[in-house]
């Protein structure tokens, strides 16, 4: 897979924008391209860390089901940081899909999730 120029928008509590492409994708002739949730989580977490200048990416859980790469696909993830009991919802939307390459928009909730 090759990188595609584009934008990955990452909103940290409604702020910031970034760019990314998909790696580690799988293709099924009958159903299209997929990415594993751990791979998407890793890429989103890395970009989130960069956007706030963190030394390490947060823990991000995007479930266990592989994710079909398609325009407008919404993936709900949960963000947590070591040493902080709070968890936040992260909504990741796949955009500008071109085969296995895509741009994502990640919005982190402004308030922690209920415990």
Legacy VTK file of the C-alpha trace (Angstrom):
# vtk DataFile Version 3.0
C-alpha trace
ASCII
DATASET POLYDATA
POINTS 115 float
0.000 0.000 0.000
1.236 3.485 -0.729
0.546 6.685 1.127
-1.937 9.068 -0.365
-1.648 12.777 0.076
-4.613 14.069 1.972
-5.906 15.148 5.337
-6.582 13.202 8.473
-8.619 15.353 10.738
-8.292 14.640 14.407
-10.399 16.711 16.735
-9.224 16.553 20.320
-12.171 17.752 22.350
-13.338 19.596 19.251
-9.910 20.964 18.208
-7.082 20.171 15.670
-6.824 18.463 12.264
-4.325 15.938 10.790
-3.719 13.495 7.847
-3.285 9.708 7.517
-3.613 6.707 5.218
-4.529 3.118 5.910
-1.968 0.362 6.329
-2.478 -3.271 7.188
-5.625 -3.591 5.077
-7.247 -6.768 3.833
-9.247 -7.206 0.635
-12.124 -9.535 -0.091
-13.229 -9.630 -3.737
-16.862 -9.888 -2.729
-16.892 -7.254 0.008
-14.028 -4.734 -0.479
-11.223 -3.513 1.775
-11.085 -3.894 5.562
-8.788 -2.716 8.336
-8.352 -4.407 11.694
-9.673 -2.315 14.600
-6.302 -2.452 16.404
-4.560 -1.022 13.327
-7.058 1.832 13.010
-6.808 2.478 16.766
-3.007 2.602 16.567
-3.049 5.093 13.695
-5.674 7.319 15.307
-3.921 7.212 18.714
-0.591 8.166 17.132
-2.165 11.167 15.413
-4.000 12.196 18.582
-0.721 12.135 20.523
0.980 14.268 17.863
-1.876 16.776 17.882
-1.490 17.462 21.615
2.282 17.013 21.868
2.041 13.925 24.080
5.113 11.741 24.608
3.129 8.548 24.064
-0.145 7.740 22.339
-3.225 7.085 24.464
-4.844 3.668 24.658
-7.598 3.501 22.073
-10.045 0.628 21.739
-12.051 0.451 18.509
-13.675 -2.914 19.162
-12.889 -6.361 17.809
-14.690 -6.534 14.449
-12.731 -5.747 11.299
-13.803 -2.441 9.775
-14.929 -2.090 6.180
-13.200 0.827 4.481
-16.017 2.795 2.901
-16.997 6.431 2.583
-18.726 7.741 5.697
-18.040 4.640 7.846
-18.302 5.667 11.512
-16.281 3.767 14.115
-16.886 4.305 17.831
-13.751 4.010 19.965
-12.866 4.524 23.637
-9.791 6.536 24.659
-7.985 6.128 27.965
-4.664 7.390 29.292
-2.421 5.552 31.752
-2.758 7.121 35.193
-6.153 8.689 34.457
-9.354 6.848 35.379
-11.438 8.855 32.891
-12.354 7.399 29.507
-13.558 9.382 26.497
-15.642 8.516 23.459
-13.855 8.962 20.136
-15.884 8.993 16.932
-13.777 8.146 13.876
-15.268 8.773 10.429
-13.623 7.441 7.259
-13.643 9.932 4.396
-12.147 10.454 0.927
-11.966 6.679 0.464
-9.948 5.516 -2.539
-9.723 1.717 -2.449
-7.732 0.920 0.679
-6.598 4.504 1.296
-8.675 6.942 3.280
-8.680 10.043 5.395
-10.169 9.945 8.866
-11.801 12.496 11.088
-11.523 11.683 14.803
-13.506 13.620 17.379
-12.803 13.113 21.076
-15.695 13.796 23.422
-15.403 16.889 25.603
-16.659 15.083 28.700
-15.522 11.770 30.220
-17.793 8.769 29.816
-19.828 7.804 32.889
-18.064 5.329 35.142
LINES 1 116
115 0 1 2 3 4 5 6 7 8 9 10 11 12 13 14 15 16 17 18 19 20 21 22 23 24 25 26 27 28 29 30 31 32 33 34 35 36 37 38 39 40 41 42 43 44 45 46 47 48 49 50 51 52 53 54 55 56 57 58 59 60 61 62 63 64 65 66 67 68 69 70 71 72 73 74 75 76 77 78 79 80 81 82 83 84 85 86 87 88 89 90 91 92 93 94 95 96 97 98 99 100 101 102 103 104 105 106 107 108 109 110 111 112 113 114
